[in-house]
């Protein structure tokens, strides 16, 4: 295992939290498809697992799920499906697509019992999907030229950055957003960001220099300079508690879209739009990019070919960013690329205690998103922020199957990164 450079030479010994197999309440009846499992599948799975959907196979009937029951159990037990990466044992997040412990236990017990269908007359109560929706659309921006995703040979994934002009002439706050697509089945994931000043000019040049709509963005938006994360995911909605993220006049908006052609129709194209709720005044969320500046220099973050668990960590006391104030963490956007395997963000308190902000035990680049904390986490002036990333550069984890592993560095040849983008406010509520 390679051990990376860090600002303070002491790796936190807290480790990752453990999520054991959950159990159902004692005395609960044996689960059946119609009463217990179908409502879970309909709420959390069929948005992708439907005819023509992103997943490529349908879970819209008992027989289809029954046929895939062992695969379903493995994925649910490992918490890789639904594809919500945050570990539930760390913190709670708004609009979580992750299954609850009781829901996981229900699915696993159902499969263990032989996946009984039960009676269609004994239909369980509908579960509301964790969607919020945008309360109003104040600014709408659209890509004017259709784009046909074109993955590189041997891949079904294409990551594209589209650059849009922010229309505001005064500083304003984005207080919510949502994405709209001409062909939703193409969308795997979306991150929305803003850049201003010279950084806005830089992304505009990248856009102009490449033919067609947008430019290739396989590194993700996190590798662009001066990026402020505004939101992401395929679930739109208002930010919590009147929180807003400032956007400056003459900024550029970046739509970093991960396309998948797994279930695409022949000739499918997209022309995405993004809608914003804006307010002249809001509870301002201040951005903080958490990454070790030393990793950008030379080979300070070198991942050796064949290393299955290259580990890098960084401790940072953010007095400069907070200007000595007590702040409250509100959201976190993790960022690694295709070799990332797991990640954690914590607050290490001056008294020795820890507060878990985010843990991702099984990273998948395509499902990067913003996690809004259900409850804010206090950050005092003498506390430290801690970031730890793990990478798998083994022969069986190469983006191109059969390719030989090669050394890579932070952003070197656009290979991988280790960062987290945080937002924080001065008050907890």
C-alpha positions, 0 to 999 in steps of 0.5 A: 500500500502506498502512503501519500504525502500530507500536510500534517504527517499523521493519518487519522486512525478512525478508519471507516465506519461499518454497516452490518447487515440490518435486521427487520423488527422481531415478529414481522411477517415473512416478506412477499413481493406484492406486500413488501418488496414491490413498493421498494422496487417501484420507488427506488429502482424502476427510474432506471430499471425499466423498458428503455431506461438507463440500466438496460434491464427492467424490474417492472414485474415480479417475474423480471425481479425474481429472475434477477433475485440473487443479483439484486440481493448481492447489490442491495447487501453491498449497498451498490444499488440503488447507486447512492454512494454515501454510507448510512453509518456516517451521516444523514443526507437530504433526498437520499436514494439509499435504502433504509436498513429496514428496506435492505433487510426486507429485500434480503429476507425476501430473497432468502425465503425464496422470493415469494410472490404473495397475493396481488390483493395484498398490495403494500402502501406506495413509498414516495420516491425521495424527489423534491422538485424546484419550487420556481424557475427564475433562470433557464439556460439551454444548450442550443446545439444538439449533442450525440454522445460519442464514447471512446472505443470500448466504452459506453460512457462519454463525459461532456462539459457544456458552457452557458452564459449566466445572464445576471448583471448583479451578484445573485444567489442560486437557491435551487436547481434542476436538470432537464434533458431531451433524452433522459435515458442518456443521462448517467449523472450531472454536476452543475458549477459556475466559474467567473473572471479569468476562469470563465474566459478559460472554459469559454476558450475550451468550448470554442476550441473543440468542434460541436457542443461543449468539450470533452470533460472526462476529468470531471468539472473538478479538474477545471480551475476556479470551479464553484459547485452549485449542485448535481444529480438527476433530482432537482429541488430547492436548497434547504433553509434558504441557503444560497450559493453566490454567482457573480455577473458575467459568470459561466455555468458548466454542465458536466454531464456523464452520458451512458449509451447502454440503453440509448436508441440509435441516433439518440441526441441530447440538448440539455437545460438547467433551471435555477431558482435565484434570490437577491438575498439568501443565507450565503453558503461559502465554498471551500475546496479541500485538497492538498496543494502539494499533490499538484506538484510533481509526483507528490500523489503518484499511484504506482502501477498494480497498487490495489490500495494506494492511500492519500490523506490530508489534514487542513485547519481552515482558519484562513478560509473561515477567518477564525469564525465558527462555521457549519458544514452544509454540503459536500461534493466528493471528487475522484475519477475512475481509479478511486475506490473509497473516500472519507471526509471528517472533522477532527476536533481539537479535543480529539473527537471526530465528526463524520461528514461523508464516507463512500466505501465503494466509489463510482465516478459516474455517480458523483453528486452533492450531498446536503447534510440533514443536520449541519456539522460544526467547524470550530477555528481549531478543528481540522478537516480530514480527507482520505482517498483510496485508489485501485490501480490493479490490472483488473481495475483498468478503464480499458479491459486488458490494458496494462496498469501505468503509474499516474499522478494527481491530474497527470494525463487526466487520470485521477484526483482526490478532493472534496468541495464543501459549503458552509454557513455561519449559523447552524439554522 
